[in-house]
Structures are given as structure tokens and as C-alpha cells.
Amino acid sequence: MTLRPVDTGSPDRLYTVTGGRSRAMDSFDLVTLVVAESRPTTGMQSEHVRILELCRHPTAVVEIAAELSLPVTVVRILLDDLHTAGRITARHPRTAAAAALPDSELLMEVLHGLRRL
């Protein structure tokens, strides 16, 4: 098994792809799900086209970075461009805290019931 470096693109190419930016305005974390809201149009940057094609179904940011063979920081900047243009929507999957958890009183009743067995 051979290990490859994470940044497979040359720094010049990455600088060109992002237009010289180093940070995205929106915060996309690794598991944020991205969905394309429009089809690619002629004249779009090739990376933007690939992202829109990949995101026909909900796709995580980390999956997009892997498919494009680009660093996550670069993908976040590209996603920011598309989000600002209204071409994608992004949402973070529900966390366990946000999911409907049982009431603590109910859990205590179950615990007492189990102890009585």
C-alpha cells in the first residue's frame, strides 16, 4: 500500500481554482450534506460543474473532496461560491441532541421497573 499526499494539486492550481481566496464565508463542516438546486450551465468553472453533478443526491463535503481529489479547504471555498449563487443547499445532519430523546422521567421509570424484576 502506497500513501499519497493529501494535497494532490499544485499550489498554483489550487490558488487559481479558488481565485486566491483562503477561507470560505459559510462554514461547511465535513459531514454537511450538499444538494444541487440547479444544473451546470455553460461557462461555469469545471470544479463547480463536477460538484453540481456529484450533488444531485445529498453528498457530504468530505465525499465531494475525495471525488474531486482536492483538499477540503478548497472544496469549502467552491461550495461557498455555489451557495452564494443559490445553486446548492446545505444542511447539517441531525445530531443526537437534536433528535427526539426519551424524557428522563420515563427512563427513570424503566430503570426502576428493571430493578424490580
N, C-alpha and C positions, 0 to 999 in steps of 0.2 A: 504494500500500500504506500503510495507516494502522497505526501502532503503538499497542497498548493497554498500559496499565499492568499489571504483574504481579498486584498485589493488586486484584481487581475487586470484592471485598466491602468494605462499610464496616467501620471498626474496631469499631463497636458490635456488628455482626452477627457478626464473627469472634470477638469476646470471648464472645458468647453461645453460639456453636457449640462452642467449646472449654471452656465452663464457667469461663472466666477463667484457664485454665492456659496457660503459655507454652512448656512443654517436655514431651516425651514421655518416659516411663520407658525404653521399649525404643528401641534405635537402628535405625531403618529408613532405609537409605540409598536413593538414587534408583532403583537397579536391583534392590532387594529384590523378590522375587516374592511376591505375596499370593494366597492361595486361600481362598475362603469354605468354612467347615466346617458351616454351618447356613443355613437360610433366614431371611429377615427375619420378625420377629414384630410383632404389633400393639403399638403404643405405643412403638416404637423411634424414635429421632431420625431425621429424614428423611435426613441425610447418611450415617448408619450403614446405612440401608436401601439407599441408592444404592451404597455401597461393596460390600455383600454381593451385590447384583445384578451389579455390574461384575466381581466376582472369582469368578464361577462357574468361570472358567478362570484359570490363573495370569496375573496382571497386575502390571506394575511400578508402584512407588509414584508415579513421575513420570507415568505414564499415568492413574492414578487422579486425581491432582491436576489434570491437564489436563481430564479428563472432568467433574470437579466444578467446575471454574473456581475453585479455591481454592488458596491458597499451600501449598507442600509442608509447611511447618512446621505448618499447621493439619491437614493430612491425616495427618501423623505422629501427632498427638495423637489424632485419631479412630481411627486404626489401633491405637494403644496401648489404647484403650478396648475395641475388639473383640478384640484379642489377649488381654487380661487376662480377658475374659469367655469365652474359648475358642471364639469364633465364627469366627476366621481362623487360618490358619497362615502363617508367613512363612519364606522361606529365600532366601539369597543365592545367585545363580548361581555355578557353579564358576568359579574363576579359572584362568588358565593355569598357575599354580604348583601348584594342586591337581589339575589334570588329569595323567594319566599321560604323562610326558615320557620320551623315549628316554634310555637310560643314556649318560652322557658317553663311556664307553669305546667304545660302539657308534658314536657319532657320530665319534669319532676314527678308528676303523677305516674308516668310509665316506669320511672326508676323505682318508686315506692311499690308499685304493683309487681315488678320483677323481684324485688327483695322479699315480698310476701310469699312468693312461690316456693 
